[in-house]
Amino acid sequence: MATSPKSVLDDPDASTPHDPDAPITGDQADILRVLCENAGEPFDASLTQAQALQRIEALRGHLNDTQNL
């Protein structure tokens, strides 16, 4: 039985900061880039891991509100 590919957006490790002052991870950048594109907002690659996590959560909330999900 084939399994469906796991979405990057569903990967909890992609948004879990180990060092909040460390630069954004590649996984976080991928997630944030997609969310920013979907929300029509600019992507900022200079965020820290903690800032990226907050931005991801905010954009997910915003997109859920605007799309009534």
C-alpha positions in Angstrom: 0.0 0.0 0.0 1.5 3.3 -1.1 1.5 6.2 1.4 0.9 9.8 0.3 4.0 12.1 0.5 4.2 14.1 3.7 3.8 17.8 3.2 6.5 20.1 4.4 3.8 22.2 6.0 2.8 19.3 8.3 6.3 18.7 9.6 6.4 19.8 13.3 10.2 19.5 13.4 10.4 22.1 10.7 9.0 24.8 13.0 10.6 23.8 16.3 13.4 26.1 17.3 16.3 24.5 19.1 18.2 27.8 19.5 15.8 30.7 19.2 18.5 33.1 18.1 19.8 30.8 15.3 19.0 31.7 11.7 15.9 30.4 10.1 16.2 26.7 9.1 15.8 25.4 5.6 12.6 23.7 6.5 11.2 26.8 8.1 12.2 28.9 5.1 10.3 26.5 2.8 7.2 26.6 4.9 7.3 30.4 5.3 8.0 30.9 1.6 4.8 29.0 0.7 2.7 30.7 3.4 3.9 34.1 2.3 3.2 33.3 -1.3 -0.3 32.1 -0.4 -1.0 35.2 1.7 0.5 37.6 -0.8 3.0 38.9 1.7 6.8 39.3 1.4 9.1 36.5 2.5 11.9 37.5 4.9 14.9 35.1 5.0 16.7 37.0 7.7 14.4 35.9 10.5 15.6 33.9 13.5 14.1 30.4 14.2 11.9 31.9 16.9 10.7 34.8 14.7 10.1 32.4 11.8 8.0 30.1 14.1 5.9 33.1 15.2 5.5 34.3 11.6 4.5 30.8 10.4 1.9 30.5 13.2 0.5 34.0 12.3 0.3 33.3 8.6 -1.4 29.9 9.2 -4.0 31.6 11.4 -4.5 34.4 8.8 -4.8 32.0 5.9 -7.3 29.8 7.9 -9.4 32.9 8.7 -9.5 34.1 5.1 -10.1 30.7 3.6 -12.6 29.7 6.3 -10.8 26.5 7.1 
